[in-house]
Amino acid sequence: MNNEFHLNQLNRLLEKYHEYRRTSEYNDLSDKPKIDRQSLVTSSIAAIHRITGENSTYSKEINKIQALNPHLHKHTSDILGVVSSLKDDIENGYLQSLVELVHSNVFSDFLEMSNHLNETGYKDAAAVLAGSTLENHLKQLATKNNIDLLDAKGNPKKASNINVELTKANIYEKLDNKNVTAWLDLRNKAAHGNYDEYNSEQVKLFISSIQDFITRHKA
């Protein structure tokens, strides 16, 4: 769903560019009103940053283009070229694979740290770190599937609420929903100092279960 949403944004930008292009003598639309070109490139840059992040290859390419000339409307064809490349990469699954790989590797590292903490006698710190990793993964899943992380009042949603919404959106089954609820409960016990309500073996199972969940539901 996320890819489809992003592709729709990029397609609209490219369609507008080609619409202008049909009545223009130049690829950069230099014979079109400046305000039209400025609006198109500004929307394109915002979409690229929003979809890929400001440190991505696509955003860095935009930065290079901007460095050549601060007047963005003079780079219409170059910027729309980046939009076109991003669209092709999303359609071929390259962008999603890279993002999922990065998330998976980062979260695996945190869970490995959690395991080490648990094995060396720091079960409480291990539970908090593993629980935080789970919460971050839930947020990544929500973002991937266009589920807002803020409530109607603009406040961050609780992980438990995100869990409910992910289940309603059929991102995962009710059994996973129940497991996530239990994992979040253990994490809360650790975070609030209720250390005698769980043991090291439970934390060990907690960590391995989260690892399995993250592997099955990539973000």
Phi, psi and omega per residue, in radians:
M1 nan -0.689 -3.119
N2 -1.104 -0.774 3.137
N3 -1.068 -0.734 3.136
E4 -1.086 -0.721 3.126
F5 -1.083 -0.788 -3.135
H6 -1.176 -0.723 3.137
L7 -1.096 -0.651 3.105
N8 -1.085 -0.709 3.107
Q9 -1.083 -0.844 -3.090
L10 -1.174 -0.677 3.124
N11 -1.103 -0.673 3.124
R12 -1.108 -0.702 3.112
L13 -1.138 -0.762 -3.134
L14 -1.191 -0.636 3.094
E15 -1.116 -0.707 3.121
K16 -1.140 -0.714 3.115
Y17 -1.068 -0.819 -3.127
H18 -1.187 -0.521 3.070
E19 -1.129 -0.802 3.073
Y20 -1.123 -0.681 -3.042
R21 -1.115 -0.549 -3.109
R22 -1.111 -0.454 -3.118
T23 -1.991 0.295 -3.140
S24 -2.044 2.595 3.121
E25 -1.509 -0.196 -3.005
Y26 -2.238 2.546 3.124
N27 -1.070 -0.602 -3.110
D28 -1.505 0.103 3.100
L29 1.025 0.525 -3.044
S30 -1.157 -0.231 3.077
D31 -1.655 0.096 3.089
K32 -1.696 2.790 3.139
P33 -1.003 2.416 -3.117
K34 -0.984 -0.678 -3.076
I35 -1.109 -0.601 3.124
D36 -1.210 -0.758 -3.141
R37 -1.157 -0.743 -3.132
Q38 -1.084 -0.748 3.139
S39 -1.099 -0.738 -3.112
L40 -1.144 -0.819 -3.101
V41 -1.240 -0.608 3.120
T42 -1.119 -0.781 3.100
S43 -1.115 -0.645 -3.140
S44 -1.154 -0.795 3.134
I45 -1.102 -0.746 3.134
A46 -1.074 -0.721 3.139
A47 -1.126 -0.746 -3.137
I48 -1.093 -0.823 3.123
H49 -1.107 -0.724 -3.089
R50 -1.157 -0.710 -3.056
I51 -1.384 -0.695 -2.993
T52 -1.908 -0.228 -3.062
G53 1.558 2.680 -3.014
E54 -1.344 -0.130 3.114
N55 -1.851 0.164 -3.115
S56 -1.336 2.898 3.078
T57 -1.034 -0.680 -3.115
Y58 -1.132 -0.801 -3.140
S59 -1.165 -0.640 3.108
K60 -1.141 -0.610 3.084
E61 -1.143 -0.699 3.073
I62 -1.066 -0.737 3.139
N63 -1.086 -0.663 3.095
K64 -1.106 -0.743 3.135
I65 -1.110 -0.753 -3.136
Q66 -1.134 -0.596 -3.124
A67 -1.155 -0.460 -3.138
L68 -1.215 -0.620 -3.115
N69 -2.815 2.138 -3.098
P70 -1.179 -0.262 3.135
H71 -1.457 1.673 -2.987
L72 -1.049 -0.558 -3.083
H73 -1.120 -0.258 3.133
K74 -1.443 -0.107 -3.095
H75 -2.065 0.487 -3.043
T76 -0.950 -0.893 -3.068
S77 -1.141 -0.665 3.135
D78 -1.138 -0.788 -3.113
I79 -1.185 -0.697 3.094
L80 -1.209 -0.405 3.035
G81 -1.154 -0.669 3.078
V82 -1.157 -0.703 3.090
V83 -1.025 -0.783 -3.137
S84 -1.106 -0.723 3.122
S85 -1.125 -0.743 3.116
L86 -1.086 -0.762 3.110
K87 -1.013 -0.808 -3.141
D88 -1.086 -0.720 -3.110
D89 -1.177 -0.662 3.095
I90 -1.147 -0.770 -3.135
E91 -1.064 -0.573 -3.126
N92 -1.594 0.048 3.059
G93 1.415 0.109 -3.076
Y94 -1.218 -0.749 -3.073
L95 -1.168 -0.814 -3.107
Q96 -1.085 -0.733 -3.129
S97 -1.066 -0.728 -3.130
L98 -1.157 -0.827 -3.123
V99 -1.075 -0.776 -3.131
E100 -1.122 -0.672 3.140
L101 -1.113 -0.779 3.135
V102 -1.075 -0.843 3.140
H103 -1.038 -0.800 -3.109
S104 -1.054 -0.767 -3.125
N105 -1.163 -0.747 -3.136
V106 -1.093 -0.834 -3.100
F107 -1.188 -0.593 3.077
S108 -1.092 -0.687 3.109
D109 -1.098 -0.749 3.134
F110 -1.127 -0.704 -3.135
L111 -1.219 -0.580 3.059
E112 -1.134 -0.695 3.065
M113 -1.098 -0.702 3.125
S114 -1.075 -0.764 3.115
N115 -1.034 -0.785 -3.129
H116 -1.088 -0.759 3.118
L117 -1.061 -0.766 -3.122
N118 -1.129 -0.729 -3.119
E119 -1.205 -0.402 -3.121
T120 -1.764 0.280 3.006
G121 1.676 0.117 -3.120
Y122 -1.920 1.096 -3.055
K123 -1.098 -0.573 -3.069
D124 -1.249 -0.770 3.076
A125 -1.133 -0.646 3.126
A126 -1.104 -0.746 -3.128
A127 -1.144 -0.710 3.135
V128 -1.140 -0.786 -3.119
L129 -1.142 -0.771 3.124
A130 -1.122 -0.707 3.131
G131 -1.134 -0.676 3.098
S132 -1.146 -0.646 3.087
T133 -1.099 -0.739 3.091
L134 -1.071 -0.820 -3.132
E135 -1.041 -0.742 3.122
N136 -1.132 -0.652 3.125
H137 -1.163 -0.692 3.089
L138 -1.053 -0.701 3.114
K139 -1.149 -0.697 3.108
Q140 -1.127 -0.715 3.092
L141 -1.087 -0.726 3.129
A142 -1.099 -0.810 3.123
T143 -1.064 -0.763 3.138
K144 -1.027 -0.576 -3.062
N145 -1.888 0.402 3.028
N146 1.044 0.605 3.032
I147 -1.717 2.157 -3.064
D148 -1.131 2.394 3.113
L149 -1.525 -0.098 3.118
L150 -1.946 2.558 3.091
D151 -1.464 -3.058 -3.071
A152 -1.082 -0.421 3.135
K153 -1.604 0.005 3.133
G154 1.507 0.206 3.121
N155 -1.649 2.584 3.120
P156 -1.059 2.355 3.104
K157 -1.291 2.587 3.055
K158 -1.251 2.679 3.131
A159 -1.022 -0.626 -3.138
S160 -1.114 -0.663 3.117
N161 -1.226 -0.679 3.093
I162 -1.090 -0.694 3.098
N163 -1.007 -0.783 3.123
V164 -1.085 -0.787 -3.096
E165 -1.193 -0.624 3.095
L166 -1.130 -0.644 3.106
T167 -1.205 -0.764 3.119
K168 -1.072 -0.558 3.139
A169 -1.468 0.087 3.122
N170 1.080 0.553 3.076
I171 -1.317 -0.587 2.985
Y172 -2.625 2.952 -3.003
E173 -1.412 2.963 -3.123
K174 -1.103 -0.544 3.113
L175 -1.103 -0.755 3.067
D176 -1.095 -0.676 3.119
N177 -1.018 -0.776 3.137
K178 -1.158 -0.690 3.119
N179 -1.120 -0.771 3.134
V180 -1.075 -0.687 3.105
T181 -1.041 -0.761 3.134
A182 -1.176 -0.703 3.134
W183 -1.124 -0.734 3.128
L184 -1.126 -0.580 3.109
D185 -1.139 -0.738 3.110
L186 -1.128 -0.716 3.121
R187 -1.063 -0.739 3.141
N188 -1.139 -0.644 3.104
K189 -1.084 -0.732 3.135
A190 -1.174 -0.746 -3.085
A191 -1.181 -0.478 -3.088
H192 -1.787 0.211 3.012
G193 1.424 0.246 3.113
N194 -1.536 1.099 -2.953
Y195 -1.240 -0.371 -3.094
D196 -1.499 0.021 -3.102
E197 -1.628 0.066 3.082
Y198 -2.722 2.828 -3.126
N199 -2.191 3.108 -3.065
S200 -1.088 -0.644 3.136
E201 -1.140 -0.653 3.099
Q202 -1.166 -0.652 3.107
V203 -1.158 -0.694 3.111
K204 -1.038 -0.806 3.111
L205 -1.161 -0.680 3.093
F206 -0.964 -0.860 -3.105
I207 -1.140 -0.807 -3.123
S208 -1.153 -0.583 3.125
S209 -1.197 -0.709 3.099
I210 -1.127 -0.712 3.108
Q211 -1.029 -0.771 3.116
D212 -1.113 -0.736 3.140
F213 -1.076 -0.802 -3.135
I214 -1.136 -0.650 3.119
T215 -1.146 -0.686 -3.114
R216 -1.358 -0.532 -3.095
H217 -2.119 1.466 -3.050
K218 -1.298 2.517 3.102
A219 -2.142 nan nan
